Amino acid sequence: MVKPGYRQTEIGVIPENWEVNSIQSVVTSYRTGGNYKNSPEATESPLIKMGNLSRGYINLHKIEYVTRGVIPNPADRLQYGDVLFNTRNTPELVGKTAVWRNELPCAYYNLNLLRFEFDSERVEPFFFNAILNTKEAMAELKNIAKGTTSVAAIYPQDLMNVKIPIPPISEQRRIAKAITDMDCLIEFLEKQIHKKKAIKQGAMQELLTGKCRLPGFSGRWISQRWKDVLDCFSSGATPYRGNTSFYNGSIKWVSSGELNYNHIMDTLEHISPEAMAKANLTMHPAGTFLMAITGLEAAGTRGSCALLGTPATTNQSCMAIYGTDKMSTEYLFHYYVQHGDELAFQYCQGTKQQSYTAAIVRELPIYYPEDIEEQKNIATLLTTMNEEIKVLEQKLQKYRQVKQAMMQQLLTGKIRLV
């Protein structure tokens, strides 16, 4: 039953005074950008590529530039309010749409992106951008994409036939403003997070090399092997999966997929005391350093690590390492976050699958302040920075969820801004 003031259409229930029409009816023209070579070297011509398009807006954190000496076509220069559409990408990402509202001078876009021009009496560009980022539109775009399992394309002639809801232009503008205001909050938080991460990275490079010393510390820094300053070096095991009762206990059991540069307070699976005994597992204390030791050929796994915030056991893909009176595991954690990738590239072994053994890990190098109190102070400062970033990331996630809820209500007419 459709409630009064609404009607059923081919794209769902919408307000009575909204139209349903094709994209073709509101787009007066469209064109792809130029086939420009790009470079990380800064020039006066920033280049927007498909990788810069997020859902709804353009991410400038990894901006590249038109190669020096190339003069871009003036027709490819972006203006405020231009809507860009990603015509070619993976099947999951093709069809991303974003609106240009940045202040970079003389920015251009490349040939994988389509830019629209609109009938200003029929559609507000920011509203159009929002409509193409609804889950309904994204599902339709996925349906018209053509290609393989790795690369898909959406052709303009197919895109133009996609049906969208079209409210009165005055309501479009109010909807667009509400969503754009939320986008501004999201972008502001993203910039804060990016800035804090850059500051933290700089601090790690200074503090973990002794180039910058914290007040009150002047002792020497030395290089050693992990075996000289750390203890344990043991991996765990997986209890027999055929016995379901083994996984119906209260003992925390860490798998390598849970090592995400984090402090682990709980685990995805819990095992029974019998499972722990049968698998000959050790209960590691809080503060134990954990590192992934298998599958290190994958970038997401190669330097992954964590600290236990609570006692737990582990599977065979995690190595547990204890601190000593010479080395704080908090310091080790931050050191490995900084150097884990390069250590894995240099020391892990294997052909198809790259792995560490306890013997290899014992021989890994580490550079550190001899005074363990300096180690702890460095770790505390970097942990505080991590916590600040985590709070901002949680707030960002909340804002994104609020935006999605707003879009679902406003872009279907369930809530009216009239």
C-alpha positions, 0 to 999 in steps of 0.5 A: 500500500502506497501512502498518500502523496507517493506513487509506485514507479519502475524505480520504486516508491517516490513522491507524486511530484517527482519524475522518473526519467533517463540520465539522457534527459538531464545531460546535455553533453559528456566527454572523456578526458585526455590520455595524459601521462602522470607523474608524482612530480608536482607541476601546475597541472594536477591530474584526477584519475579513477583512483582519486574518485571516492563515492561522492567526492574526490580524494586528493591525498595521493594526487599526481600531475600531468607530466612536465612539458605536456600542455593539457587540453583546456577542455579537460580543465575542471570547474567547480561542480563538474561531475566525473564518472569512472567508466573503467575499473574493477567490477566492484569500483566501476561507476564511481561518481564524484563531484569536483569542489576543490580549489586546486588550480588548473586541475585536469582529468584523464580518459577513464573519466567521463564529465557531464554537462547538465540542463541547469533547469532540470538537474542540480549537479550535486544532486545528480552526483548523490543520486548516482551514489545511492545503493540502487543506482550502484546496483543498476550501474553494476548490471550494465557494466561489461567486461571480465572478472578483473576489468569492467567498463560502462559505456556512455550509450548504456549509462544514458538509459539508466533511470533516475528520480528527478525532484523539482529543481528547488528540492534538488538544491536543498537535498544537495546542500544537506548532503554536501554539508555532511561531505564537508564534515567527512572531508575535514575529518579525513584531512585531519586524519591524514595530517595526524598520520603524517605527523606520526610517521615523521615522529616515528622516523625521528624517535625510533632512530634516535635523531630526536631525543625526548627530554631527560634522556641522553643514554646511548643507542645500540644495535642488537639481535632480537635474541639478545633482548627478547624472549619466548619466540613461540608460535601456536597451533589450531585445535582440531576443527572436527571437534566443535566443542573445542571452539565453544570455550572462553579462552581467547585464541588469536589468528594472524588475520587479527593482527592489524597493528592493534592492541587485541582485547578480544578474539574472533574465536574462543577455545575450551581448556581441553582444546588448549591442552590437546593442542599444547597451547601456551596462554600468553600474558597481556603485553605479548608482542605478536607478529604474522609469520606466514603468508608474508608475500602479501602486502597486507600481511607482511608487516602485520603485528599486534600487542596482546591487551589480555591473556590469549593463545595463538594459532601457528601463523602468529609468533609470540614474543616476550619483553625483557628487562632490556626491551619493552614490547611496546617499543618493539611494536612501534619499531616493527610497525615502522620496519616490518615490511623491510625486515620481511623483504630481507629476511623471510624465506620461501618461494610461493609462500614467504615465511619466518621461522623462530630461528630467523626471527631471533636473528632480526636486528633492532636499534634501540635506546639502552635505557628501557625507560626511554623506550617506554616513553617513546612508545607511550608518545606514539601510542597516544598519537595512535589513539588520537587517530583512532578516535578520529577514525571512529568519528569518521565512520559514524559520519559516513553512516549518518550520510548513508542514512541521510541519502537513503531518506532524502534521495527516495523522498521518504524525508522531504526538504520542502 
